[in-house]
Amino acid sequence: MKPNTTNIRSKRPLTAQQVNVLCLPAFESFPYLATRVVAAFYHLSLLPRSFEPELLRHIAQRQVAANRLQTCLVFNPDDCLYYRIDGTEFRSNEIPRGGHAAFGELRLCVEFEPDDELQVRQRLLAAYVEQRRRAGGYILGDLTKGGRDATLDEQLCLAGGQTGRAPRGLDQCPTCGEWTGECLDPSPVFKGKVMRVHCLCANDNRCAACGHLLFSHKLNAN
């Protein structure tokens, strides 16, 4: 049976009570990092159980500083630390649940020997990811592409195009030559939405292990 998509455009976050009612699955071999790539898609990285909490926090902070992605350090089923892109940390008893997952793609900022226990947990993680994959469906990510509703002033100032047929509000970066800035999305699907466009120079998503860029463009560069 296909899910009801009537309320697919709703942006209101679920309450803790609603999440509990849904009984969404979570990976339960702790501790680990859950890095949010896009909405409902997480990358999971196992961390040694022998590491002290402060060391785990230090690893999480370094990951966020390099990847520039929202991350959660999960200690147990009801204790975790969420990190915003700017490094802001806050504690929660609601760990990431549901969605699709991947592993082995984002390298950690530290290396450690995979002992017997960690190898068992790696197999558990692989089984969990495979189970989520078999759940079916596909990921759309952020349907608004990170856009927001334009104010009346923005609708007036950003309407129309400019030389080169680029939307008004964008400028060519003097370094890489790509367009950058904020504009009204020209697509009728996103009419009235202000989009942030990032050029090559704005890419700050880096590997925590080697420091190289994860991709040529910033994630969700539009």
N, C-alpha and C positions, 0 to 999 in steps of 0.2 A: 504494500500500500504506500502510495506517495504521500509525503508529509504535506500538511496544509501550509501553503505559503502566503496566506492572506495577510499576515502581519510581518512579512519579510522586511519591510522598510522601517519597522520600528527600531529606534536607537536606544530605547530605555533599557538600562542594564537590569539583569535579573537580580532579585533580592536573594539573600542567603537562604531564606525559606523556600523560594521557588527552585533554587538549585538543588536543595536537598530532596524536594518532591520529585524532580526529574531523575534522580539517581544516576547522574552522569558518571561514567567511569573515570578513574584516575590511576596513574601508575603508582604502585604501593611498595616499591623497594627503595627505601630512603637511605641517605640523602641524594638529591640530584638538583640540577638546574633545568628549569623549563623556560626556554627562550621563545618569545612570541615573534614569529616571522611575519605572519599576517593574521587577521582574525580567524580564530578556530584552527590554527595550524601552529604547532609547537615543535621545537627541537629539544630533545631530552638528552642531558649529559650526566652520566653517573659520577658521583663523588665518593671517595673512600669513607667508610664508617669510622675509621680510626682518626680522621681529622677533627680537630677541635672546632667548635662553632665559630670562633673568631677567625680561624684560618679559612673556613668555608665562606664566611662573609667577605674576606679579603679577595678570594677567588671570584666571587660573584661580582664584586665591585670592579675588578679588573676586566671581567668579561663585558660588562655593560659599557665601560669606558672605551673598549675597543670595538665591539660589535655595534654599539649605539642602537640597541634593540631592547624593548621591555623584557625584563627577565624576572623569574621567581626562583628563589632558593628555598627548596622544600625540605624541611627537617623531618616531618612526620605527618600523619593524616590530618592533623588540625593545627599545624604550626608552620608558618612560612614567612619569608620576607620578600616583598615585591619591590622591584627597582624600576623607577622611571628612567627614560633615556638620559636625563640630566644627572642621574645618580642618586636622586632622592629615594630614601629607603623607608618603608613602612611595614609593620607587622600585621599579619592577618591569620585567622583560623580557617580561612577558605582557600584551599590549594587549587591550582588549575585543574579543571575537569572537562571531559568531553573533547570534541574536535578530533582532528587528525594529528598524527605525530610522526617524527622522523628521528633518526639518531646517526651518529658517525659522520656528520657533514660539517659541523662547526667544531673546530679544534679548541681545546681549553688552553688557558694561559699557563698551565703547569702540566707536567708529565709525571705519571706515577706507574709503578709496576702493577700489572693486573694479576693479583693473587687469586687463589682458588675461589674465594668468596666473591670477588669482583667478576670473575668469569661466569659464575653461576648467575649473578645479577644481570650480566650482559645478555645471557640467553633469555632471561625473564623479560628484559626490555625488548629484545628482538621479537619475542612471542607477542608482547603487548602491541607493538607497532603493527605487526602482521594482522592481529585481530582487529585493530582499528581500520586497517586497509580493507579487510574483508567486509566491514560494515557497509561498504558501498557508498554511493554518492560522490560528489566532487566539491571542490572548494572554489568559491567565488571571491573570497577575500573581501576587501572593503568595496561595496557596490558603489559608493560615492567617490572613490579614488581619493579619499581624504578631503573632499570638498566641503564647503559650508555655504549656507544661504547668503547671497549678497545683500548688503544693505542698500537702501534707496540711493545713496550717494555713489556707492560702488557700481550699481546698475547704470547710472548716468555717466560716470567717469570712464568705465571700462567697456562700454558698448562699442561694437564695431571693431574694425581691424586697422592695421597700420601698414607702412611700406614693407613689402615682402610677404604680405598676407598673414603675418603673425597677429594673434589677438593683441588688442591694446592692453598695456600693463606689463608686457614682457620686454626685456632688453637683451641684446646680445652680449654675452660675457666677453670682455676684452682679452681674456686668456685662452679659453677653449673655443670661443665662437658660437657656443650653443645658447639657446634662449633660456632665460631665467626670470623669475618674478612671480607675480600673481595676476591672474586674468580670469575672465568669464569663460567657462568651457564652451567651445564652439559647437559641441555636439548637442542636438536637440534633446537627447536623453538626459543631459545634465544642465538643461537650461536654467539660468539663474544661480548657478553654483560658481563660487570662486575657487579656483584651483591653484595650488602652489606648484610651480615648475622649478625643478632643480637642474642646473647644468652639470657638466662633468666635474667641475671644481668643487661642487657642493657635496661630493660623495665622501661620507665619513664612516661608512660601514666597513670596518677592517677586521681581519683575522686576529684573534687574541694571542695566537702562537707566533706568527711570523710578521704581523703588522701590515701585510699586503691587503689591498682592497678585496672585498668579497666578490664584487662584480664591477663592471665598467661604470655603471651608474648607481646612484644612491637608490636604496629600496623605495619603491613607490615614487619615482622621480617625475612621473607624468611627462 
